Amino acid sequence: MVKRYLDMITLRDTLDLIKKSFDFQPSSEKVGLEKAVGRISAKAVFSKYSVPMIHLSAMDGIAVRSEDTQGASQSNPVKIKDYKRVNTGNVIPPGYDSVIMIEDTWEDKDCFIIRKSSHPWQHIRPVGEDIGESEMIIPKYHLIRPNDIGALASYGVTEIEAISLSAGIIPTGSELVPFGEEIKPGRVIESNTLMAGAILESAGVAYKRYPIVIDEPDLIREQVKKGISENDFLLISAGSSAGTKDHTASIIAELGEVLVHGVAIKPGKPVIIGKIDGKPVIGLPGYPLASYTIMREIVCPVLEMFGFKVPYKHKITAEISNSLQSPIGTDEFVLMSVGRVDDRYVAVPQSRGAGVQMSAVRSNAFMKIPGDMEGISAGNQVEATLSVTPEQAEEAFLIIGSHDPCLDFLADIASAKGVDVHSNHVGSMGGIMALKKNNCHVAPVHLLADNGEYNIPYIRKFLNGKEIYLLCVAEREQGIVSETGISFDEIKDHTYINRQRGSGTRMLLDYLLKEKGISYSEIKGYEREVTTHLDVALAVRNGEAECGMCIYSAAKTLGLKFEPVIKERYELAFSKEMLKDPRMDAITECINSQEFKNSLLKLGGYDTKNTGEIRKA
């Protein structure tokens, strides 16, 4: 009987159940040493001989009997007539037990004079100094690293026994289009199994991706039979929910047993854990971030149970930038951008939508909100797990504030200078608040004050007491985007798409409406909000609204008409302390570069005469 995910169990209980339900004994195979990097040893490996195999000189000098050197001093030089010349790595002749460095001797006819006595085994590498015959080199379940290869070769090993595991991945769904083929509206590129395969490969697991199976139970059943017969465990992508076309759970139940259908985890709740022919079968949710979460939080632990090594281990403590609510009883995993601001890490949550794959691309860490918590308040310390190296996390540069497409070009140029730009679009006022709380490195702003001046009045009002500087990105055109060329004075006669509260564009709209005596209630669609200029243009092109306010470059990108309203100053606000930060130097250099200015001119709607100018607020 299929257990629907109305009977959800915790993630911890799920992993405990998996551990008890399977015999995690991976297969093994012989692997030549040249191809062993990244593999996991299936058993301990022992040295075939001692290294060194015989006593060797560790220095250039003379081999002597240590007893012949006793009493030698500056005031009592001793002549050594019984000696053998040796160089580093030479075999120590029998009967000699010490080496004196050549620079500590004085040659005199048929002898050497020394002024310091030596001791037994001085400057000699004894037999087995590195490793003794039959001594263990590496234990089982050891990840073979490049430096291990040289050592293994030196100790007589030519191949190792490595654990092996074969995984099958079956994508299901009539709406799917194979990777690389042209996509049409209503269809979806099959990407989840590419992601799953990449994670398996990073852990050293061999896998096979099967062709897409449409939502026909008989076809899915046959593919599952084939997949389970050819592999040690099976992943089935999509079809794990409770809809009319979700057949995965019933097919697993028919061919074997469903252990779990639904885990108290977000995203990823509909995951299925099953067993067919004694082998694990995991049904992945169809939403990309849900699938990614299950791969990371369930599949990776399963691989560890087989003895494989997986990523996502380095943890840091960070201060979360804004509050998050979370449902009681569910472990929620949130993707984040983390960066070091002053002496602590700041964590900025990414979008939590299960289908928003760019959240994974933009993030460099993730955190768990435990099921016994209702959420986390801004400013709290949280444990974050890095999805990059600690060194890469140190390069992160947090930009929080107003959106502009040129930030993507800035990030591209900055990456060549070792700066990893992470942008979060919360509007100009959101950026100022982030800067006030010291939660970002720079805040993009374009705020028009009542006196007609840009940015500085708002900086002085909300960041009073902080020494703030403004780096000019460019002056840019804001205006009305539409299919037909609607002007600002005509917007109340058409449906409108608005920007979010706190954005400079929204505040500009409100400023102009007030100036012209137009009430908010006269604007049809005023309450509908999106977060970027491109979102405004997309809503217009898709027919969701007839007009909206955005910058020229967004309208140009989507081939829409644009009626200019104002030229505004778009700047990066930052604290005085950032002047000493080499990342800020790199960003300033990028903005001043001709490459960046050319990208602005290509986008269109930007005036670069003040680009790179820094002024004190």
Long-range contacts (C-beta under 8 A, 24 or more apart in sequence): 1-253, 2-249, 2-250, 2-253, 2-258, 2-261, 3-249, 3-258, 3-260, 3-261, 3-262, 4-242, 4-249, 4-261, 4-262, 5-242, 5-261, 5-262, 5-263, 5-269, 5-270, 6-262, 7-261, 7-262, 8-262, 8-263, 8-264, 8-269, 9-260, 9-262, 9-263, 9-264, 10-263, 10-264, 10-331, 10-371, 11-263, 11-264, 11-265, 11-297, 11-298, 11-331, 14-260, 14-263, 14-273, 14-298, 15-298, 15-301, 17-259, 17-260, 17-273, 18-259, 18-273, 18-280, 18-298, 18-301, 18-302, 18-305, 19-305, 21-259, 21-275, 21-280, 22-275, 22-278, 22-279, 22-280, 22-305, 23-278, 24-305, 24-306, 24-307, 26-163, 26-164, 26-165, 26-232, 26-306, 26-307, 26-308, 27-163, 27-164, 27-165, 27-166, 27-232, 28-161, 28-162, 28-163, 28-164, 29-161, 29-162, 29-164, 30-159, 30-160, 30-161, 30-162, 31-159, 31-160, 31-161, 31-162, 32-158, 32-159, 33-149, 33-152, 33-153, 33-157, 33-158, 33-159, 33-160, 34-149, 36-144, 36-149, 36-152, 36-159, 36-160, 36-162, 37-144, 37-145, 37-146, 37-149, 38-143, 38-144, 38-204, 39-143, 39-144, 39-160, 39-162, 39-163, 39-204, 40-141, 40-142, 40-143, 40-144, 40-162, 40-163, 40-204, 40-307, 40-308, 40-309, 41-138, 41-139, 41-140, 41-141, 41-142, 41-144, 41-160, 41-161, 41-162, 41-163, 42-140, 42-141, 42-160, 42-161, 42-162, 42-163, 42-307, 43-140, 43-161, 44-136, 44-138, 44-139, 44-140, 45-136, 45-137, 45-138, 45-152, 45-157, 45-160, 45-161, 46-134, 46-135, 46-136, 46-137, 47-131, 47-132, 47-133, 47-134, 47-135, 47-136, 47-137, 47-155, 47-156, 47-157, 48-133, 48-155, 48-156, 48-157, 49-133, 49-155, 49-156, 50-127, 50-128, 50-131, 50-132, 50-133, 51-128, 51-129, 51-130, 51-131, 51-154, 51-155, 52-125, 52-126, 52-127, 52-128, 52-129, 52-130, 53-127, 54-91, 54-92, 54-127, 55-91, 55-92, 55-124, 55-125, 55-126, 55-127, 56-89, 56-90, 56-91, 56-92, 56-124, 56-125, 57-86, 57-87, 57-88, 57-89, 57-90, 57-91, 57-92, 57-99, 57-123, 57-124, 57-125, 58-88, 58-99, 58-123, 58-124, 58-125, 59-88, 59-99, 59-101, 59-102, 59-123, 60-86, 60-87, 60-88, 60-101, 60-102, 61-85, 61-86, 61-99, 61-100, 61-101, 61-102, 61-104, 61-105, 61-123, 62-86, 62-99, 62-100, 62-102, 62-105, 62-112, 63-92, 63-93, 63-96, 63-98, 63-99, 64-96, 64-98, 64-99, 64-100, 64-118, 65-95, 65-96, 65-97, 65-98, 66-97, 66-98, 66-117, 66-118, 66-119, 66-120, 66-122, 69-98, 69-100, 69-114, 69-116, 69-117, 69-118, 70-117, 71-117, 72-114, 72-115, 72-116, 72-117, 73-115, 73-116, 73-117, 74-115, 76-115, 77-113, 77-114, 77-115, 78-113, 78-114, 78-115, 78-117, 79-108, 79-111, 79-112, 79-113, 80-105, 80-111, 80-112, 80-113, 80-114, 81-110, 81-111, 83-112, 92-124, 97-121, 97-124, 98-122, 98-123, 98-124, 99-123, 99-124, 130-154, 131-155, 140-307, 141-307, 143-309, 163-306, 163-307, 163-308, 164-206, 165-205, 165-206, 165-232, 165-233, 165-303, 165-306, 165-308, 166-205, 166-206, 166-207, 166-208, 166-230, 166-231, 166-232, 167-200, 167-205, 167-206, 167-207, 167-208, 167-231, 167-232, 167-233, 167-234, 167-235, 168-207, 168-208, 168-210, 168-227, 168-228, 168-230, 168-231, 168-233, 168-234, 168-235, 169-193, 169-196, 169-197, 169-200, 169-207, 169-208, 169-209, 169-210, 169-234, 169-235, 169-237, 170-210, 170-213, 170-220, 170-223, 170-224, 170-227, 170-234, 170-235, 170-236, 170-237, 171-209, 171-210, 171-211, 171-212, 171-213, 171-237, 171-238, 172-212, 172-213, 172-214, 172-215, 172-220, 172-236, 172-237, 172-238, 172-239, 172-247, 172-248, 173-212, 173-214, 173-215, 173-237, 173-238, 173-239, 173-286, 174-214, 174-215, 174-245, 176-212, 176-238, 178-211, 178-212, 190-237, 191-288, 191-357, 192-237, 192-238, 192-284, 192-286, 192-288, 192-291, 193-235, 193-237, 195-288, 195-291, 195-292, 195-295, 196-235, 196-237, 196-284, 196-291, 196-295, 196-299, 199-295, 199-296, 199-299, 199-300, 199-310, 200-299, 200-303, 202-310, 202-311, 203-300, 203-303, 203-308, 203-309, 203-310, 203-311, 204-308, 204-309, 205-303, 205-308, 215-239, 215-245, 215-247, 217-247, 217-250, 217-251, 220-247, 220-248, 220-251, 221-251, 221-254, 221-255, 224-251, 224-252, 224-255, 224-276, 224-281, 225-255, 228-255, 228-276, 228-277, 228-279, 228-281, 229-277, 231-279, 232-279, 233-279, 233-280, 233-281, 233-282, 233-302, 234-276, 234-279, 234-280, 234-281, 234-282, 235-281, 235-282, 235-283, 235-284, 235-299, 236-272, 236-281, 236-282, 236-283, 236-284, 237-284, 237-286, 237-291, 238-284, 238-285, 238-286, 239-283, 239-286, 240-270, 240-271, 240-272, 240-283, 240-284, 240-285, 240-286, 241-270, 241-285, 241-286, 242-270, 246-270, 248-272, 248-283, 249-274, 249-283, 252-276, 252-281, 252-283, 256-281, 263-298, 264-329, 264-330, 264-331, 264-371, 265-293, 265-294, 265-297, 265-330, 265-331, 265-332, 265-333, 266-326, 266-327, 266-330, 266-331, 266-332, 266-333, 267-293, 267-333, 267-352, 267-354, 268-293, 268-294, 268-297, 268-298, 268-333, 268-354, 269-330, 271-298, 273-298, 285-354, 287-354, 287-355, 288-354, 288-355, 288-356, 288-357, 288-360, 289-335, 289-353, 289-354, 289-355, 289-356, 289-357, 289-359, 289-360, 290-354, 292-360, 293-333, 296-333, 296-366, 297-333, 311-387, 312-366, 312-385, 312-386, 312-387, 313-385, 314-385, 314-386, 314-389, 314-390, 315-383, 315-384, 315-385, 315-386, 316-345, 316-365, 316-383, 316-384, 316-386, 316-390, 316-393, 317-345, 317-381, 317-382, 317-383, 317-384, 318-344, 318-345, 318-346, 318-347, 318-365, 318-367, 318-381, 318-382, 318-384, 319-344, 319-345, 319-346, 319-347, 319-379, 319-380, 319-381, 319-382, 319-439, 320-346, 320-347, 320-349, 320-367, 320-376, 320-377, 320-378, 320-379, 320-380, 320-381, 320-382, 321-346, 321-347, 321-348, 321-349, 321-378, 321-400, 321-434, 321-437, 321-439, 321-440, 322-348, 322-349, 322-378, 323-375, 323-376, 323-377, 323-378, 324-349, 324-369, 324-375, 324-376, 325-374, 325-375, 326-369, 326-373, 326-374, 326-375, 326-376, 328-371, 328-372, 328-373, 328-374, 329-371, 330-371, 331-368, 331-369, 331-370, 331-371, 332-368, 332-369, 333-366, 333-367, 333-368, 333-369, 334-366, 334-367, 334-368, 334-369, 335-359, 335-360, 335-362, 335-363, 335-365, 335-366, 336-363, 336-364, 336-365, 336-366, 336-367, 336-384, 337-362, 337-363, 337-364, 337-365, 337-396, 337-398, 337-422, 337-424, 338-364, 338-365, 338-384, 338-386, 338-393, 338-396, 339-393, 339-396, 339-397, 339-398, 339-422, 339-441, 340-393, 340-394, 340-396, 341-398, 341-438, 341-439, 341-440, 341-441, 342-438, 342-577, 345-384, 345-393, 346-398, 346-438, 346-439, 346-440, 347-382, 347-384, 348-398, 348-400, 348-422, 348-424, 348-439, 348-440, 350-424, 362-422, 362-423, 363-387, 364-388, 364-392, 364-393, 364-396, 364-420, 364-422, 365-393, 378-437, 379-437, 392-420, 395-419, 395-420, 395-583, 396-420, 396-422, 397-421, 397-422, 397-441, 397-442, 397-583, 397-587, 398-422, 398-424, 398-439, 398-440, 398-441, 398-442, 399-423, 399-424, 399-440, 399-441, 399-442, 399-443, 399-444, 399-572, 400-424, 400-426, 400-430, 400-431, 400-434, 400-435, 400-439, 400-440, 400-443, 401-425, 401-426, 401-427, 401-428, 401-430, 401-431, 401-432, 401-434, 401-435, 401-440, 401-442, 401-443, 401-444, 401-445, 401-573, 402-427, 402-428, 402-431, 402-443, 402-444, 402-445, 402-446, 402-503, 402-504, 402-505, 402-570, 403-444, 403-503, 403-531, 403-532, 403-533, 404-444, 404-473, 404-476, 404-533, 404-551, 404-570, 405-533, 405-534, 405-551, 405-553, 405-554, 405-557, 405-603, 406-473, 406-474, 406-553, 406-596, 406-599, 406-600, 406-603, 406-606, 407-444, 409-596, 409-599, 409-600, 409-603, 410-473, 410-587, 410-590, 410-591, 410-596, 413-590, 413-593, 413-595, 413-596, 413-599, 414-586, 414-587, 414-590, 417-586, 417-589, 417-590, 418-586, 419-583, 419-586, 419-587, 421-587, 425-531, 425-532, 426-502, 426-531, 427-499, 427-500, 427-501, 427-502, 427-503, 427-504, 427-506, 427-531, 428-458, 428-502, 428-503, 428-504, 428-507, 429-458, 429-502, 429-503, 429-504, 429-507, 430-502, 430-503, 431-573, 432-458, 432-459, 432-462, 432-463, 432-573, 433-462, 435-463, 435-466, 435-468, 435-573, 435-574, 435-575, 436-462, 436-463, 436-466, 438-575, 441-574, 441-578, 441-581, 441-583, 441-584, 442-471, 442-572, 442-573, 442-574, 442-578, 442-584, 442-587, 443-572, 443-573, 443-574, 444-473, 444-570, 444-571, 444-572, 444-573, 445-470, 445-504, 445-570, 445-571, 445-572, 445-573, 446-476, 446-504, 446-505, 446-508, 446-568, 446-569, 446-570, 446-571, 447-504, 447-507, 448-504, 448-507, 448-508, 448-511, 448-566, 448-568, 450-511, 454-568, 454-569, 454-571, 455-569, 455-571, 455-573, 455-617, 456-615, 456-617, 459-573, 459-617, 460-617, 463-573, 463-617, 466-575, 466-576, 467-575, 467-576, 467-616, 468-573, 468-574, 468-575, 468-576, 468-616, 468-617, 469-573, 469-574, 469-575, 469-576, 469-578, 469-579, 469-614, 469-615, 469-616, 469-617, 470-571, 470-572, 470-573, 470-614, 470-615, 470-616, 470-617, 471-571, 471-572, 471-574, 471-587, 471-588, 471-591, 471-612, 471-613, 471-614, 472-569, 472-570, 472-571, 472-610, 472-611, 472-612, 472-613, 472-614, 472-615, 473-570, 473-571, 473-572, 473-591, 473-611, 474-570, 474-600, 474-606, 474-607, 474-608, 474-610, 474-611, 475-567, 475-568, 475-569, 475-570, 475-606, 475-607, 475-609, 475-610, 476-551, 476-552, 476-553, 476-567, 476-568, 476-570, 476-605, 476-606, 476-607, 477-551, 477-552, 477-562, 477-564, 477-566, 477-567, 477-605, 477-606, 478-505, 478-508, 478-549, 478-550, 478-551, 478-552, 478-564, 478-565, 478-566, 478-567, 478-568, 479-549, 479-550, 479-551, 479-552, 479-555, 479-562, 479-563, 479-564, 479-565, 479-566, 480-547, 480-548, 480-549, 480-562, 480-563, 480-565, 481-536, 481-537, 481-540, 481-547, 481-548, 481-549, 481-550, 481-554, 481-555, 481-560, 481-561, 481-562, 482-540, 482-546, 482-547, 482-548, 482-560, 482-561, 482-563, 483-540, 483-541, 483-546, 483-560, 483-561, 484-546, 484-561, 485-561, 485-563, 486-546, 486-547, 486-561, 486-563, 487-563, 488-512, 488-563, 488-565, 489-516, 490-547, 491-523, 491-547, 492-518, 492-522, 492-523, 492-524, 494-524, 494-545, 494-546, 494-547, 495-524, 495-525, 495-545, 495-546, 495-547, 496-523, 496-524, 496-525, 496-526, 496-528, 496-545, 496-546, 496-547, 496-548, 497-525, 497-528, 497-530, 497-535, 497-536, 497-539, 497-540, 497-544, 497-545, 497-547, 497-548, 498-523, 498-525, 498-526, 498-527, 498-528, 498-529, 498-530, 498-548, 498-549, 499-529, 499-530, 499-531, 499-536, 499-548, 499-549, 500-529, 500-530, 500-531, 501-529, 503-531, 504-568, 505-533, 505-549, 505-550, 508-549, 508-565, 508-566, 508-568, 509-549, 512-565, 534-558, 551-605, 552-604, 552-605, 553-603, 553-604, 553-605, 553-606, 556-603, 556-604, 556-605, 557-603, 562-605, 567-607, 569-610, 573-617, 588-612, 588-614
